[in-house]
Amino acid sequence: MTTTTTQYYRFKPWNIGRALIWSLFAIALIVLPMLFKSSLALTMLSQMGYLIIICLSYNILLGQGGMLSFGHAVYTGLGSFIAIHAMNLASKGGLPIPLVAIPIVGGLAGMFFAILFGFVTTKKSGTTFAMITLGIGELVASMALMFPTFFGGEGGITTDRVYGATFFGFNFGAQIQVYYLIAVYCFVCTALMYAFTGTPLGRMLNAVRDNPERVEFIGYNTQRVRYLAFIIAGFFAGVGGGLAAINFEIVNAADSLNAIRSGGYLLFTFLGGAVFFFGPIIGAVLLVFASILLSELSKAWQLYFGLVFVFMVMFAPGGIASLIMMNLRVAKFGKFNRFWGLYAGLLLTGIPVVAGAAALIEMIYHIQLNAALGPDVKFFGLVLNTAGVASWAGAVGVLVVGLAALEVVRRRFVRVWGKAQEEIEAEIKRREAA
């Protein structure tokens, strides 16, 4: 029997592939504001930067530790408040802290509160853990009204990020300077959180997620593992909160500490793909697009997002990252060519489905919220009349025809996809046998 050994090309002592990915990430952070120069684009890029840190910190709990938290905004928000108070003290000469170190102050604040609250929350796991985090989140949000001196009441706390001596000529008054500060922290924190996944604690956290009973059996304290991970996640959440305080120069308890904010981190981390490290990065980008662009296009943007989320849970529970990885696997085995036409068909048949459903939603929302403005609704260059039958019938007709065509293409896609997966599994077994 002839045995063949699979040849792997390795570049020692450097991992060329990994170095290339991180280099591209750094280049993207540097080049993007040069390509998209508008003030809106710069604002969006800045928000993406610190939200990547926050979503990745949340994924330490959800994706790596299997801890479903409903109160992650507590550590982000409290980090923001401590950071903005530190900025005000520094601007008055009370604290010798430069602006570039303020995110570290926010991170230490997030770590402190994670040590305080995490000692209680991590004693339990599963549903009990989730309910405790929800209770603590609501508790902290309610306390904001009880301490207006610290939280600033309904108006929040404001600051001026331009204070003290310049940092290598930067006073961080211009938004582009703030963006690059956020970009540096984004890159460093992303690298540190990725490095954490390869540490013994990170590996043990995965084991606690997958099989806590076996981890206990071999002598590890699962509560301690969850607690340490919770503290680390709190630190990076606080760093993201500190960057948010610098970016906006205002922190409001109603926006920073509520359950809606925590739910946003949860939903978009899951939507991006909590199973993979780069999934929360995709989720953070989508969060900015949804909250800024989609909210401007339609008042029903939260409904659209809810529908997308339900769709992803039903058909792609691994998030967008899992879809990317599955298709890369198909491409790796040379079977992606058969899907070009099918993906084009799904796109073309999906357009009328989305258009018909969106037209119905917009007309319903117009009747409920803007009926006083008249029966006409502007919809991507068209004028829909909510008082007439033609618009309603047309929207329903487009939706039904689109659904019928989509179902035909979907069934064909499922058959071809299943056959491709069978061929891939057979090829894997053949290689293992060889």
N, C-alpha and C positions, 0 to 999 in steps of 0.2 A: 504493500500500500504506500503510495506516494503522498507525502505530507508537504503541503505548500504553506509557507509562512507569509502572512500579509505584511507588506512593507509600509511602514509609516515614516514620513519625512519629518524629521524634527530639527529644529535649529537651536542648538545649545551654545551658550547658556541663555539665549533670549528666546522668548516666545513671540515670533514675528507676527502671527495673527492677532494676538492680544494687543501687542504694541501698536499695530495698525489701527485697530478699532478705537483704542483710546486716543490715538493721534487724530483720527478723523473727528472724534467727539470734541477734542480741544479746538481743532480748526473750525468746526461748525460754530462753537461758542464765540470764536473770535470774528468770523467772517459774516455771520448772519446779520448783525446790525449794519454792516457795510452794504449788504444787498437790499435790505428792507429799511429804508431811512426815514420813513414817516414817523410822526410822534406816536400814532396808534400802534404801529408795528413794534416800536421800541418799548412801549408800555407792555404789550403782550409778551415780548421776549423776556422782559424783566420778571413778569409774573410767572412765566414758565420756569425760569431759573430757580426761584425759591420753592415753587410748588413741586418741582422734581425732587428736591431734598425732602419735603414733607411727605410726599407719596412714597418715596423709597423708605423713609423712616417708618411709615405705617406698614409697609410690606414686611418689615422685620417682624412685626407682630402677626399679620395675617398670612402672608405667603410662606415665611420661613418658620414661624412658630405655631401657626394654626390658631392664633388668638384673635377672635372676632371682637374688635373694640368699637364701641359707639361713642367714645369720649376722647378721641385723639386730639380734637381741637382744644382741649383743656391745656395741653402742654405747648401747643403752638401759640395759643392766645396768651397764656401767662408768660411765656417767653417774650412775646411781643410787648406786653405791658412792662415787664422788668427792663427790657431793652430801651423802651422809650423813656422811662423814668431815669435810667442811667444816662441817656443822651441829654435830658434836661439838666441833670446834675452836672454833667461834664461841661455843658455850655455855660453854666454859671460858675465854673471853677471849683465845684465841689468834689469832682472825681477826675483824676488824670487819665481818662480813658479815651483814646482816639476813636474815630468813627469806624475804622476798619476792624476794631476789636469788639464792637457792639454785638455782632452776631454771636461771638463766643459768650458774652454775658447772657444773651438770650438762651444759648445752649445750656449753660450752667443752671439757669433758672428752670428750664425744662427738665433737666436732670434732677434737680432738687425736688420738684413736685412729683416726678416719676418715682423717686425714692420714697417719698411720703405716701402717695396714693397707691403705688404699685405694690407696696408691702401687703396691702389689704386685697387688692384685686387679683393678684397672682396666686393667692392661696387657693383659688378655685380655677377651674378650667371649663371649657365648653360654654354651654348656655348660661351657666351661673356667672362666669367671668364676663360675658357680654352684658348681662343685666347689671352687674356691679359697675362696669365702666359707664353704662348709660346713666345710672343713678348718680355717680360722682360727677359726670358731665353736667347734668341738670342742677346738681347742688352748687357747683362752682358758678354756673351761669346765673343762678338765683342770687348768689352772694354778691354778684357785681352790683346789684341794686342796693345792697346793704352798706357798701363801702364806696360811696361816691368820690371820696377824696383820692382813693387809689385808682379806681376804674373810670373816674371822670363822668359818671352818670350817663345820660343819654347822648351827650355831646362827645364823650370819649376824651382821650388825652392827645394833645398835639405837641409838636416839637419842630425844631429847625435843624436839619442835618448838617448845615454849614456852620461849623464852629471849630475853634482851635486852629492849630497850625495845619498847613496843607500836608498831604502825604505824597511825596515825590511830585509835587506840583498839582495834585488833584485836591480840590476842595469839595467835590461831590455835589456841587450845586446843579450841574447839568445832568440830565437823565442818562446820557450815554456813559458818564463816569460811574453812576450808580449801577448801570447794567453790568459793566465790566467787573465791578466789585461783586455783584451777585454771581456772575459767571465764574469767577475764581472760586468762590465758596461752593458753587454748584459742582464744579469739577473735583475739587478736593474732597468734598463730602461724599460724592458719588463713588470716588475711588476708595475712600475709607469704608463705606458700607459694603462695597463689593469685596474688599479684603476681609471684612468681618465674616462673609459667607464661607470663607475657607479656613477660618480659625477653628480650633477644637470646640469652642463655645458655640460657634455658628453651626457646626456639624451636629453637635449634641442637641441644639435647638431643633434641627430637622428631625432628629430621632424622637424627641419629645412630641413633636407634631404627629409623627407617623405611628409610633408605638410607645406611649408613655409607660405602660405596664412592664415592658421588657427593659426600658431604661431604669425603672425602679428596681427591677430584679437584679441588674448587674451592679447596683450600688450607687446610682446617681440620684440626687435630689431634684426631681422635676420642677418643684416650686422654685428652687433657687435658680435653675436654668432660665425659667420664664421670667423671674424677677430681674436677673441681670440683663436679659434681652430687653425687657421693658424699660430699664434705665437707659440703655444705649439708644433705644428708639426715642425716648423722651428728650435726650440731649440733641439729637439731630432735628427733632421737631421744633425744639426751642431755637436752634440756629435758623431754621426756615422762618420762624416767627420774628426773630430779630431782623432778618433781611426784609421781611414784609413791612416792619415798622420803619425801617430806613427808606424803603421805596415810597410809601404813602405819606409818611410824616404824621400819621394819625392812627390811633388804635381805638376801636369802639367795641365794647363788650357785647353789644347786641349782634355784631357781625362776626366777632372773632371767637366767641366761646359757645355759641349755641349748637344744638344738635344737628341743625341743617349743615353747618360747616363740617362737622365730623362725618355726617352722612355723605357729603360730597367727596371727602377723602376716601371713604370706604368704596363708594360706587365707582369712582373713576379708577381707583387702583385695581378693583376687580375687573372693570371693563378693559383696562389696558392689558391685564394678565398678571395675576398675583403669583402664578406658578413660576414665571421666569423673571430674572432680575431686571431686564429692560422693560418689562410690562408696565410698571408704574411710571416710567418715563413717558411712554405713550399716553397713559392715563392723564398725566399732568398737562401734556400738550392739549389733549381733548378737553380737559376741564377749562382751560383758558379760552379755547375756541367756543365752547358752549356758553360760558358765562359772559363773554364779551360780544362775539359776532352773532351767535344764534339768538341770544336774548334781544339783540337789536332788530333782527329780522322778524321775529314773531313773539307775541305774548304767550303763545302756547309752547315755548321752547322746553319747559320742564316736562310737558306731556310727551313731546317727541323724544326727549332723552329717556323717559320712563319706558316708552315702547321699544327703543333700541336696547335698553338694559334687559328687558324681559326677553327680547329676541336673542340676545347674547347668552343669557342664562339657559335658554331652551336648546339652542343649537351650537353654541360655542362656549361652554362653561369655563374654558381655559383662557378666555379673553382674546383680544386681537393678537397678542403675542403668540398664542397657541396656533392660531390660523397661519401666521407667518412661518412658524417652525414646521408645521405639517406640510406646507407647500414647499419649503426648502428641502424637506425629506424626500418628497416626490421628485423634486428637481435633481437631488443628489443621485437618485437611481435612474435618471434619464427618462422619466415618464411624464414630464410636465407638458410636453408638446401637445398631447391629446386634450389638454384642458384649456388651451387658448380660446378656442371657439365656444366652449361651454361657459367660460367666465364672461365672454362677450355677450353671450345669450342671456346669462343671469343679469348682467348690467342693463341690457336693452329692455328686458321684460320687467325688471325691477323699477325702472323709471316711471312707467304709467301707474304702477302700484303706489309708489310714493307720491306721485302727483295727485292721483285721485283721492288718496287718504288725506293728504295735506289740504286739498281744496275743501273737503268736507269739514275737517277740523277748523280751518280758518273761518268758514262760514258760520259754524256753530259758535265759535268764540266771538265773532262779530255780533251775532244776535244777542248773546248774553252780555257783552261788555260795551259794544259801540253801536247799539241800535239807534241811538239818537243822532248819529252822524249820517244816517240814510242807509238804504239797502245794499249799496254797492261796496264791493271789497276788491281791492287791487291785489292780484295774485300773479307775480312773475310776468308782468306785461299784459295780463288779461284782467278784465273787469267782471267779477262774478256778482250776480244779482240774487241776493238771499230771498227776495220777495217773489221771484219767479220759479217756475218748475224746471226750466231749461238748464240752469246752472247745477241744480241738485241732480237732475237726471244725467247730465253730462259727466259730473264727478263720479257718480255711482257706476255709470257705464265704463268709464276709463278704468276705474278700480277693478271691476269684475273681469273685463277683458285682460287687464294686466295680470290678475291673479291666475286666470286660466292659462295664459301663456307661460307664466312663471312656473306653474306646477308641471307643465310638460317638460320644460328645460330642467327643472329640479330633479325630476325622476330620472331623466337621462344622465344627469350629473352624478346622482347617487349610484347608479349602475356602474358607470365608468370609474368613479372613485373607489368603489368596493373592489372592482377587478384589479385596479392598480395597487391597492393595499395588499391584496392576495399575492400578486406577483412580487411585491417588495418583500413580504414575509417569506415567500418561497426562496427568493434570492438570498436573504439573510441566512436561512437554514442551510442553503447550499454552500455558502461561504464558511459557515461554522463547521460543516461536515468536512470541507476540504482542508 
